[in-house]
Amino acid sequence: MRECLHREVEFRTSRSSGPGGQHVNKTESRVELLWSPQESNCLTEEQKMLVASRLGSRITDEGVLILASEKYRSQHRNKADVTERFFDLVTSSLVPVKKRRPTRPTRSSVEKRIRSKKIRGDIKRSRRKGPEE
């Protein structure tokens, strides 16, 4: 699946921001990865729906997922970094969510909570001003 996705990905380079002096002004070390999940041939329709729902906030209005990396001063390292992040993102979005099994609090935890509430109430009651005789 990785190889198939790798063929569908498009890379764009640009000048990186940050420190680097003259070097950063003339080299395009920032790498952007562009991928359209809806046009992917590697994913089934169900997987496309999963990716679209889980990564919806990262997908543009045109339906393109854009990831960028400018962590390193080398274009090759940035490309490897953004590719690895892309694969991690896609594989984690395809993992099914485990259904939560509802549980009840244990009897001892309920008793402990009520006991601490009673102690707190006693402390507050002892601070009250009583009727003066």
Legacy VTK file of the C-alpha trace (Angstrom):
# vtk DataFile Version 3.0
C-alpha trace
ASCII
DATASET POLYDATA
POINTS 133 float
0.000 0.000 0.000
2.911 2.345 0.764
4.301 2.012 -2.757
0.893 2.601 -4.313
0.305 5.723 -2.203
3.839 6.926 -2.932
3.062 6.908 -6.672
-0.045 9.083 -6.147
1.738 11.735 -4.105
2.950 14.981 -5.638
5.769 17.064 -4.163
6.268 20.819 -4.326
9.323 22.687 -3.088
9.757 26.256 -1.943
12.161 28.376 0.043
12.182 27.626 3.731
11.820 30.258 6.424
13.964 30.609 9.520
17.706 30.778 10.127
20.268 29.714 7.577
21.732 32.924 6.221
22.469 33.210 2.540
21.957 29.474 2.042
18.261 29.614 2.949
17.653 32.431 0.460
18.775 30.457 -2.569
17.796 26.831 -1.907
14.332 25.337 -1.957
14.513 23.087 1.082
10.851 23.269 2.176
8.837 20.327 0.831
5.052 20.159 0.477
3.282 16.864 -0.113
-0.027 16.966 -2.003
-2.426 14.005 -2.173
-6.063 13.729 -3.179
-7.749 10.936 -1.197
-10.911 10.925 -3.356
-8.918 10.309 -6.553
-6.803 7.579 -4.975
-6.745 4.154 -6.637
-5.086 2.553 -3.606
-8.025 2.949 -1.236
-11.486 1.393 -1.266
-14.559 3.630 -1.096
-14.952 2.869 2.638
-11.337 3.800 3.294
-11.763 7.026 1.315
-14.759 7.938 3.492
-12.750 7.160 6.655
-9.832 9.309 5.532
-12.155 12.154 4.511
-13.972 12.124 7.856
-10.898 11.792 10.069
-8.614 14.141 8.143
-11.353 16.544 7.029
-9.833 19.506 8.848
-6.533 19.017 6.987
-8.087 18.594 3.534
-8.585 21.721 1.409
-11.811 22.718 -0.367
-10.416 21.171 -3.556
-10.102 17.825 -1.731
-6.309 17.843 -1.453
-4.362 16.887 1.649
-1.312 19.145 2.017
1.529 18.390 4.432
4.686 20.481 4.644
8.091 20.043 6.240
10.838 22.616 6.699
12.388 21.128 9.810
15.735 20.380 8.190
18.055 22.420 5.975
18.180 19.603 3.434
15.420 19.050 0.877
15.991 15.289 0.958
15.561 15.062 4.725
12.434 17.234 4.574
11.022 15.027 1.825
11.680 11.897 3.884
10.163 13.573 6.959
6.974 14.687 5.221
6.589 11.292 3.508
6.905 9.436 6.809
4.394 11.791 8.459
2.015 11.246 5.541
2.138 7.453 5.836
1.672 7.637 9.621
-1.303 9.972 9.184
-3.025 7.822 6.560
-2.463 4.523 8.369
-3.655 5.955 11.694
-6.789 7.334 10.020
-7.604 3.873 8.632
-7.419 2.118 12.017
-10.955 1.419 13.253
-11.995 3.167 16.463
-12.519 0.832 19.385
-16.030 0.971 20.774
-16.125 2.168 24.362
-17.465 -0.343 26.850
-19.415 1.521 29.521
-18.284 0.766 33.065
-19.680 1.629 36.453
-17.684 3.095 39.328
-16.692 0.558 41.972
-18.544 0.509 45.270
-15.410 1.488 47.182
-14.805 4.532 44.928
-18.404 5.695 45.449
-18.086 5.232 49.222
-14.756 7.074 49.261
-16.275 10.009 47.334
-19.256 10.250 49.699
-16.990 9.961 52.746
-14.786 12.831 51.524
-17.881 14.953 50.782
-19.147 14.371 54.331
-15.766 15.331 55.799
-15.701 18.509 53.678
-19.253 19.329 54.819
-18.276 18.804 58.479
-15.314 21.175 58.055
-17.571 23.850 56.563
-20.203 23.314 59.248
-17.590 23.770 61.990
-16.612 27.144 60.495
-20.162 28.517 60.714
-21.089 31.024 63.351
-23.528 29.493 65.759
-26.204 31.331 67.739
-24.596 33.274 70.603
-26.195 32.762 74.003
LINES 1 134
133 0 1 2 3 4 5 6 7 8 9 10 11 12 13 14 15 16 17 18 19 20 21 22 23 24 25 26 27 28 29 30 31 32 33 34 35 36 37 38 39 40 41 42 43 44 45 46 47 48 49 50 51 52 53 54 55 56 57 58 59 60 61 62 63 64 65 66 67 68 69 70 71 72 73 74 75 76 77 78 79 80 81 82 83 84 85 86 87 88 89 90 91 92 93 94 95 96 97 98 99 100 101 102 103 104 105 106 107 108 109 110 111 112 113 114 115 116 117 118 119 120 121 122 123 124 125 126 127 128 129 130 131 132
